């Protein structure tokens, strides 16, 4: 459970008590209690079994893959995957690879529906670039229509492990991942993915310096 859930639930619990003291209405009292239960459920943070093996890139978020396409960037061709998170998905974000954080950049913007393609350019977002040893993986945590806050405490120079928790987007949102063009996709548009456990793609052995031989569990 992300601690934010406890804060929301506690606050709504206090509101519920105050409403009952003032109105003696069980109906009015129940409304904030239902909301408190929702926030406890929304901020859940389940453990995930992290796949081992060199070159595996895991999903940074729970949700639905909405786009899987090749794009041209200033660094050459890249493979972009877009994952849409509804309000019903787990919103804890995880690192897709092990490596060193090269860049963390927050950009202010709009809060349009994150499922719209133009949201990747217009919406408030945090860009993270990770050097995985031989290749880079970039991801954008993108705010949506309901999401009004992106939480990410990473800094350039930090070491992260595949499947490690790296942030949180509160309420509906989107995460885009940029992969090397050589990546062998394991998912497609319409695939449901789970952060830290679903393998999005694999890279040729020659492109990675990872040496993982056992499967770890991130609690």
Secondary structure as UniProt FT lines:
FT   HELIX           3..23
FT   HELIX           26..42
FT   STRAND          48..50
FT   TURN            54..55
FT   STRAND          56..58
FT   STRAND          63..73
FT   TURN            74..75
FT   STRAND          76..85
FT   TURN            87..88
FT   STRAND          92..94
FT   STRAND          99..107
FT   TURN            114..115
FT   TURN            117..118
FT   HELIX           119..122
FT   STRAND          125..131
FT   STRAND          136..143
FT   STRAND          150..152
FT   TURN            156..157
FT   STRAND          159..160
FT   TURN            162..163
FT   STRAND          165..169
FT   STRAND          173..180
FT   TURN            181..182
FT   STRAND          184..185
FT   TURN            189..190
FT   STRAND          192..193
FT   TURN            195..197
FT   STRAND          199..202
FT   HELIX           205..207
FT   STRAND          216..218
//
